Every structure is written in structure tokens, then in C-alpha cells.
Amino acid sequence: MADLTLNIDGMTCGGCVKTVQDVLDTMAGVSDTAVSLEAKQAQVSYDPGIVSPEELAAAVAEAGFEVSF
């Protein structure tokens, strides 16, 4: 497993946090996520043999948020 921090702009409420959490939790290879509205970040534990950091970021971006590493 590997850990990744995604910086996420555009989250404004608990609903946004839930959306990001749900997007990441449903991806193959993701074992754990913790999303913080205050820090504007998501901490993700994932299997790099199944999913890449770029795929994780793209999924969050597709949900309508700006993402960087």
C-alpha cells in the first residue's frame, strides 16, 4: 500500500467532503480515505498496482473539484 495526499480546491461544505470521500472509496485499489474540509486535502491509502495517483486525482476532478499533488 502507498499513501497519497491530494490537495483539493472547491470543497465548501460537508456535502463536498462526502462526495470526494465517496468517489475515492468506490475506486478499485483504495483501502482508506480521510477527507478534510479545513485542510482542503484528502489522505488516500491505495494499492499502486491497481490504481495510480493520476487516476485518483482525475476521479476527484471529474466530480467537479480542482486537484493537485
GROMACS elastic network, one bead per residue, 0.5 to 0.9 nm:
[ bonds ]
;  ai    aj funct       b0    kb
    1    29     6  0.89616   500
    1    30     6  0.89734   500
    1    31     6  0.83783   500
    1    45     6  0.64020   500
    1    46     6  0.54074   500
    1    48     6  0.68170   500
    1    49     6  0.88310   500
    2    44     6  0.81483   500
    2    45     6  0.55832   500
    2    46     6  0.54217   500
    2    47     6  0.61454   500
    2    48     6  0.66004   500
    3    43     6  0.70681   500
    3    44     6  0.55944   500
    3    46     6  0.64092   500
    3    47     6  0.88155   500
    4    42     6  0.80577   500
    4    43     6  0.58082   500
    4    44     6  0.51525   500
    4    45     6  0.65020   500
    4    46     6  0.79043   500
    4    53     6  0.73191   500
    4    69     6  0.80853   500
    5    41     6  0.66073   500
    5    42     6  0.56945   500
    5    44     6  0.63502   500
    5    68     6  0.88827   500
    5    69     6  0.64846   500
    6    40     6  0.84988   500
    6    41     6  0.54607   500
    6    42     6  0.51095   500
    6    43     6  0.65201   500
    6    44     6  0.77889   500
    6    53     6  0.87761   500
    6    56     6  0.86896   500
    6    57     6  0.71688   500
    6    67     6  0.64716   500
    6    68     6  0.59320   500
    6    69     6  0.51094   500
    7    39     6  0.83257   500
    7    40     6  0.59847   500
    7    42     6  0.66391   500
    7    66     6  0.81390   500
    7    67     6  0.56048   500
    7    68     6  0.51476   500
    7    69     6  0.58883   500
    8    11     6  0.70556   500
    8    37     6  0.88942   500
    8    39     6  0.88078   500
    8    40     6  0.52247   500
    8    41     6  0.53719   500
    8    42     6  0.72316   500
    8    60     6  0.83569   500
    8    61     6  0.87919   500
    8    65     6  0.64828   500
    8    66     6  0.56415   500
    8    68     6  0.66828   500
    8    69     6  0.88613   500
    9    12     6  0.87519   500
    9    40     6  0.63500   500
    9    41     6  0.83241   500
    9    65     6  0.59936   500
    9    66     6  0.50045   500
    9    67     6  0.64456   500
    9    68     6  0.86022   500
   10    16     6  0.82079   500
   10    40     6  0.83428   500
   10    64     6  0.78997   500
   10    65     6  0.53715   500
   10    66     6  0.64450   500
   11    14     6  0.82029   500
   11    15     6  0.84308   500
   11    16     6  0.52024   500
   11    17     6  0.66337   500
   11    20     6  0.87141   500
   11    37     6  0.64654   500
   11    40     6  0.69906   500
   11    65     6  0.71551   500
   12    15     6  0.81018   500
   12    16     6  0.63663   500
   12    17     6  0.81916   500
   12    37     6  0.71896   500
   13    16     6  0.53684   500
   13    17     6  0.66453   500
   13    18     6  0.88966   500
   13    37     6  0.70952   500
   14    18     6  0.62041   500
   14    19     6  0.86102   500
   14    37     6  0.73852   500
   15    18     6  0.50347   500
   15    19     6  0.61594   500
   15    20     6  0.87126   500
   16    19     6  0.50311   500
   16    20     6  0.62794   500
   16    21     6  0.85040   500
   16    37     6  0.82218   500
   17    20     6  0.52707   500
   17    21     6  0.60453   500
   17    22     6  0.85239   500
   17    35     6  0.61421   500
   17    36     6  0.69951   500
   17    37     6  0.63289   500
   18    22     6  0.59346   500
   18    23     6  0.84781   500
   18    35     6  0.81685   500
   19    22     6  0.51555   500
   19    23     6  0.61311   500
   19    24     6  0.86735   500
   19    60     6  0.87680   500
   19    63     6  0.76862   500
   20    23     6  0.51514   500
   20    24     6  0.62582   500
   20    25     6  0.84923   500
   20    35     6  0.73018   500
   20    42     6  0.81065   500
   20    59     6  0.89081   500
   20    60     6  0.62356   500
   20    63     6  0.75169   500
   20    65     6  0.85721   500
   21    24     6  0.53567   500
   21    25     6  0.59280   500
   21    26     6  0.86109   500
   21    33     6  0.66469   500
   21    34     6  0.71893   500
   21    35     6  0.62527   500
   21    42     6  0.80638   500
   22    25     6  0.50776   500
   22    26     6  0.61462   500
   22    27     6  0.88159   500
   23    26     6  0.56593   500
   23    27     6  0.68361   500
   23    56     6  0.88583   500
   23    59     6  0.68310   500
   23    60     6  0.66472   500
   23    63     6  0.76685   500
   24    27     6  0.54664   500
   24    28     6  0.88109   500
   24    30     6  0.69150   500
   24    32     6  0.85755   500
   24    33     6  0.70175   500
   24    44     6  0.79153   500
   24    56     6  0.69248   500
   24    59     6  0.75110   500
   24    60     6  0.73896   500
   25    28     6  0.81935   500
   25    30     6  0.62154   500
   25    31     6  0.74049   500
   25    32     6  0.69985   500
   25    33     6  0.66944   500
   26    29     6  0.89546   500
   26    30     6  0.75777   500
   27    30     6  0.58394   500
   27    51     6  0.80954   500
   27    56     6  0.79825   500
   27    59     6  0.86725   500
   28    31     6  0.85237   500
   28    46     6  0.86583   500
   28    47     6  0.86277   500
   28    50     6  0.67861   500
   28    51     6  0.68770   500
   29    45     6  0.86282   500
   29    46     6  0.53915   500
   29    48     6  0.74699   500
   29    49     6  0.78698   500
   29    50     6  0.52053   500
   29    51     6  0.57564   500
   30    33     6  0.76503   500
   30    44     6  0.71550   500
   30    45     6  0.60131   500
   30    47     6  0.64363   500
   30    50     6  0.85786   500
   30    51     6  0.77417   500
   31    44     6  0.77777   500
   31    45     6  0.55980   500
   31    46     6  0.55548   500
   31    47     6  0.76970   500
   32    43     6  0.81380   500
   32    44     6  0.58812   500
   32    45     6  0.51008   500
   32    46     6  0.71662   500
   33    42     6  0.67574   500
   33    43     6  0.55594   500
   33    45     6  0.63659   500
   33    46     6  0.88114   500
   34    41     6  0.83253   500
   34    42     6  0.55984   500
   34    43     6  0.51328   500
   34    44     6  0.66796   500
   35    39     6  0.84908   500
   35    40     6  0.77018   500
   35    41     6  0.59136   500
   35    43     6  0.63492   500
   35    44     6  0.85338   500
   36    39     6  0.53546   500
   36    40     6  0.56475   500
   36    41     6  0.54599   500
   36    42     6  0.62555   500
   36    43     6  0.84578   500
   37    41     6  0.69974   500
   37    42     6  0.88050   500
   38    41     6  0.80167   500
   39    42     6  0.84900   500
   44    56     6  0.88819   500
   46    49     6  0.87760   500
   46    50     6  0.80883   500
   46    51     6  0.71982   500
   46    52     6  0.84208   500
   46    53     6  0.88022   500
   47    50     6  0.55436   500
   47    51     6  0.63077   500
   47    52     6  0.81279   500
   48    51     6  0.52513   500
   48    52     6  0.55888   500
   48    53     6  0.78683   500
   49    52     6  0.76622   500
   51    54     6  0.83277   500
   51    55     6  0.64084   500
   51    56     6  0.72282   500
   52    55     6  0.51793   500
   52    56     6  0.64255   500
   52    57     6  0.87363   500
   53    56     6  0.50711   500
   53    57     6  0.61775   500
   53    58     6  0.85234   500
   53    69     6  0.85763   500
   54    57     6  0.51082   500
   54    58     6  0.60072   500
   54    59     6  0.86162   500
   55    59     6  0.61887   500
   55    60     6  0.87708   500
   56    59     6  0.53055   500
   56    60     6  0.65631   500
   56    61     6  0.87389   500
   57    60     6  0.52738   500
   57    61     6  0.61169   500
   57    62     6  0.85511   500
   57    66     6  0.87462   500
   57    67     6  0.59995   500
   57    68     6  0.72930   500
   57    69     6  0.82479   500
   58    62     6  0.59725   500
   58    63     6  0.86324   500
   58    67     6  0.79561   500
   59    62     6  0.50535   500
   59    63     6  0.64808   500
   60    63     6  0.51143   500
   60    64     6  0.68838   500
   60    65     6  0.61176   500
   60    66     6  0.77498   500
   60    67     6  0.70205   500
   61    64     6  0.52183   500
   61    66     6  0.56033   500
   61    67     6  0.60920   500
   62    65     6  0.71839   500
